[in-house]
């Protein structure tokens, strides 16, 4: 029972700290010197979008990557 209580308390503290950090980052006051900050240029947004799409696709369908990694791992062990 003590382990369950400790786990729930840790989860609650982690959630509270994460929400506190998000509030400070996204809804806090703007620091001095950041008034002129603009959106990232297209040369940065396109690769980020591509990586996000690949990550999303591999999260939904991991078998192509897992097949390659499985073949590589079995070649290392000689199996």
N, CA, C and O of each residue as an XYZ file, in Angstrom:
316
protein
N       0.831     -1.200      0.000
C       0.000      0.000      0.000
C       0.875      1.263      0.000
O       0.555      2.253     -0.659
N       1.963      1.211      0.737
C       2.849      2.375      0.807
C       3.461      2.684     -0.559
O       3.651      3.850     -0.905
N       3.767      1.647     -1.333
C       4.348      1.856     -2.656
C       3.333      2.529     -3.577
O       3.697      3.395     -4.373
N       2.080      2.143     -3.475
C       1.035      2.749     -4.304
C       0.861      4.215     -3.939
O       0.759      5.062     -4.826
N       0.826      4.527     -2.652
C       0.685      5.915     -2.198
C       1.879      6.736     -2.672
O       1.708      7.860     -3.143
N       3.083      6.187     -2.552
C       4.286      6.893     -3.000
C       4.248      7.120     -4.516
O       4.624      8.191     -4.993
N       3.799      6.121     -5.267
C       3.719      6.261     -6.718
C       2.711      7.333     -7.117
O       2.975      8.121     -8.025
N       1.571      7.368     -6.454
C       0.560      8.389     -6.764
C       1.073      9.775     -6.401
O       0.849     10.730     -7.145
N       1.754      9.897     -5.276
C       2.305     11.197     -4.879
C       3.370     11.660     -5.872
O       3.420     12.840     -6.221
N       4.217     10.744     -6.325
C       5.240     11.105     -7.306
C       4.605     11.536     -8.626
O       5.053     12.500     -9.247
N       3.573     10.829     -9.051
C       2.882     11.202    -10.287
C       2.235     12.574    -10.158
O       2.286     13.377    -11.090
N       1.629     12.844     -9.013
C       0.980     14.145     -8.800
C       2.017     15.266     -8.775
O       1.805     16.320     -9.375
N       3.130     15.046     -8.089
C       4.180     16.077     -8.054
C       4.790     16.302     -9.425
O       5.077     17.442     -9.791
N       4.990     15.245    -10.184
C       5.531     15.389    -11.535
C       4.576     16.174    -12.422
O       5.001     17.044    -13.183
N       3.296     15.869    -12.326
C       2.299     16.602    -13.103
C       2.252     18.063    -12.704
O       2.200     18.943    -13.563
N       2.271     18.329    -11.407
C       2.222     19.719    -10.932
C       3.452     20.493    -11.398
O       3.329     21.632    -11.849
N       4.624     19.894    -11.296
C       5.837     20.589    -11.722
C       5.828     20.820    -13.231
O       6.233     21.887    -13.692
N       5.373     19.838    -14.003
C       5.308     20.013    -15.449
C       4.346     21.113    -15.853
O       4.650     21.913    -16.738
N       3.181     21.160    -15.209
C       2.220     22.221    -15.517
C       2.735     23.589    -15.086
O       2.488     24.586    -15.766
N       3.448     23.646    -13.963
C       4.033     24.913    -13.510
C       5.054     25.417    -14.530
O       5.082     26.602    -14.861
N       5.897     24.496    -15.026
C       6.895     24.883    -16.026
C       6.225     25.335    -17.322
O       6.647     26.326    -17.918
N       5.194     24.627    -17.763
C       4.486     25.031    -18.983
C       3.854     26.406    -18.835
O       3.898     27.219    -19.758
N       3.267     26.665    -17.671
C       2.657     27.975    -17.446
C       3.702     29.079    -17.511
O       3.455     30.137    -18.091
N       4.863     28.840    -16.922
C       5.919     29.858    -16.952
C       6.443     30.094    -18.358
O       6.732     31.230    -18.734
N       6.567     29.021    -19.140
C       7.136     29.146    -20.480
C       6.155     29.812    -21.440
O       6.527     30.735    -22.165
N       4.913     29.356    -21.449
C       3.981     29.810    -22.474
C       3.096     30.977    -22.052
O       2.623     31.721    -22.910
N       2.863     31.156    -20.773
C       1.931     32.196    -20.341
C       2.571     33.220    -19.413
O       1.888     34.112    -18.911
N       3.866     33.101    -19.182
C       4.545     34.040    -18.306
C       4.845     35.352    -19.016
O       4.597     35.486    -20.214
N       5.373     36.308    -18.283
C       5.710     37.593    -18.900
C       6.891     37.448    -19.855
O       7.761     36.598    -19.666
N       6.904     38.292    -20.880
C       7.972     38.273    -21.869
C       9.208     38.952    -21.283
O       9.120     40.052    -20.738
N      10.343     38.296    -21.398
C      11.579     38.856    -20.854
C      12.066     40.026    -21.694
O      11.705     40.171    -22.862
N      12.892     40.855    -21.072
C      13.469     41.994    -21.787
C      14.369     41.485    -22.908
O      15.061     40.479    -22.753
N      14.353     42.172    -24.012
C      15.190     41.815    -25.146
C      14.562     40.804    -26.088
O      15.155     40.480    -27.117
N      13.379     40.295    -25.765
C      12.736     39.308    -26.622
C      11.560     39.879    -27.398
O      10.799     39.128    -28.007
N      11.406     41.175    -27.385
C      10.277     41.796    -28.063
C      10.362     41.621    -29.577
O       9.330     41.528    -30.241
N      11.571     41.576    -30.134
C      11.743     41.492    -31.585
C      11.863     40.080    -32.118
O      12.193     39.901    -33.291
N      11.608     39.070    -31.302
C      11.744     37.685    -31.742
C      10.627     37.341    -32.716
O       9.457     37.634    -32.473
N      11.011     36.711    -33.829
C      10.042     36.339    -34.858
C       9.970     34.821    -34.972
O      10.724     34.096    -34.324
N       9.053     34.361    -35.805
C       8.910     32.931    -36.079
C      10.163     32.430    -36.792
O      10.838     33.195    -37.480
N      10.470     31.150    -36.628
C      11.632     30.554    -37.283
C      11.456     30.629    -38.798
O      10.329     30.588    -39.291
N      12.566     30.739    -39.547
C      12.444     30.805    -41.012
C      12.011     29.453    -41.577
O      12.089     28.423    -40.907
N      11.557     29.485    -42.816
C      11.060     28.291    -43.491
C      12.147     27.226    -43.601
O      11.841     26.034    -43.590
N      13.406     27.633    -43.707
C      14.493     26.661    -43.815
C      14.661     25.849    -42.533
O      15.303     24.799    -42.555
N      14.103     26.309    -41.431
C      14.109     25.537    -40.197
C      12.796     24.803    -39.993
O      12.784     23.706    -39.435
N      11.705     25.381    -40.427
C      10.393     24.779    -40.212
C      10.159     23.539    -41.072
O       9.519     22.589    -40.621
N      10.662     23.535    -42.292
C      10.447     22.387    -43.178
C      11.125     21.129    -42.634
O      10.466     20.093    -42.549
N      12.420     21.165    -42.258
C      13.020     19.953    -41.689
C      12.356     19.517    -40.384
O      12.224     18.319    -40.133
N      11.938     20.465    -39.555
C      11.251     20.094    -38.314
C       9.926     19.420    -38.614
O       9.561     18.448    -37.953
N       9.201     19.922    -39.603
C       7.946     19.303    -39.991
C       8.154     17.903    -40.538
O       7.377     16.994    -40.244
N       9.204     17.724    -41.335
C       9.516     16.405    -41.874
C       9.845     15.422    -40.749
O       9.340     14.300    -40.745
N      10.686     15.832    -39.797
C      11.034     14.962    -38.677
C       9.816     14.649    -37.818
O       9.678     13.529    -37.325
N       8.940     15.618    -37.637
C       7.717     15.375    -36.868
C       6.826     14.372    -37.586
O       6.245     13.497    -36.944
N       6.710     14.481    -38.901
C       5.879     13.546    -39.667
C       6.459     12.135    -39.621
O       5.714     11.165    -39.481
N       7.774     12.015    -39.735
C       8.410     10.695    -39.662
C       8.220     10.100    -38.272
O       7.916      8.914    -38.150
N       8.392     10.896    -37.227
C       8.203     10.413    -35.864
C       6.765      9.965    -35.642
O       6.523      8.934    -35.015
N       5.823     10.728    -36.147
C       4.414     10.370    -36.011
C       4.114      9.071    -36.747
O       3.439      8.190    -36.212
N       4.614      8.952    -37.969
C       4.360      7.750    -38.769
C       4.981      6.520    -38.112
O       4.346      5.467    -38.052
N       6.213      6.640    -37.619
C       6.854      5.503    -36.972
C       6.212      5.179    -35.632
O       6.304      4.042    -35.167
N       5.569      6.142    -35.007
C       4.838      5.866    -33.788
C       3.576      5.066    -34.059
O       3.172      4.239    -33.241
N       2.949      5.310    -35.213
C       1.740      4.566    -35.577
C       2.061      3.212    -36.206
O       1.369      2.226    -35.955
N       3.110      3.171    -37.023
C       3.502      1.943    -37.722
C       4.989      1.678    -37.496
O       5.805      1.988    -38.365
N       5.355      1.111    -36.348
C       6.782      0.914    -36.040
C       7.403     -0.302    -36.715
O       8.625     -0.452    -36.679
N       6.611     -1.173    -37.329
C       7.151     -2.422    -37.849
C       8.248     -2.250    -38.905
O       9.193     -3.037    -38.883
N       8.195     -1.283    -39.825
C       9.313     -1.161    -40.775
C      10.657     -0.900    -40.073
O      11.675     -1.497    -40.426
N      10.648     -0.020    -39.095
C      11.891      0.282    -38.384
C      12.300     -0.876    -37.484
O      13.485     -1.193    -37.380
N      11.333     -1.507    -36.834
C      11.650     -2.620    -35.949
C      12.166     -3.822    -36.731
O      13.015     -4.552    -36.221
N      11.688     -4.052    -37.938
C      12.197     -5.140    -38.766
C      13.665     -4.920    -39.118
O      14.473     -5.847    -39.052
N      14.003     -3.693    -39.489
C      15.393     -3.369    -39.816
C      16.279     -3.522    -38.588
O      17.354     -4.117    -38.666
N      15.836     -2.990    -37.461
C      16.631     -3.092    -36.242
C      16.744     -4.531    -35.760
O      17.790     -4.929    -35.246
N      15.684     -5.316    -35.919
C      15.736     -6.720    -35.530
C      16.730     -7.500    -36.373
O      17.481     -8.322    -35.847
N      16.743     -7.250    -37.676
C      17.709     -7.919    -38.553
C      19.134     -7.508    -38.188
O      20.042     -8.339    -38.187
N      19.326     -6.246    -37.884
C      20.657     -5.772    -37.499
C      21.102     -6.402    -36.174
O      22.253     -6.816    -36.040
N      20.205     -6.472    -35.214
C      20.547     -7.042    -33.916
C      20.850     -8.532    -34.027
O      21.760     -9.031    -33.366
N      20.095     -9.243    -34.859
C      20.359    -10.680    -34.994
C      21.668    -10.917    -35.742
O      22.320    -11.936    -35.512
N      22.067    -10.018    -36.621
C      23.365    -10.182    -37.286
C      24.511     -9.933    -36.323
O      25.599    -10.477    -36.511
N      24.293     -9.129    -35.304
C      25.333     -8.894    -34.298
C      25.549    -10.120    -33.415
O      26.679    -10.436    -33.043
N      24.469    -10.799    -33.087
C      24.563    -11.950    -32.197
C      24.918    -13.220    -32.967
O      25.280    -14.223    -32.352
N      24.827    -13.202    -34.258
C      25.144    -14.373    -35.059
C      24.043    -15.404    -35.076
O      24.268    -16.554    -35.453
N      22.864    -15.005    -34.673
C      21.739    -15.961    -34.615
C      21.112    -16.167    -35.956
O      20.159    -16.936    -36.081
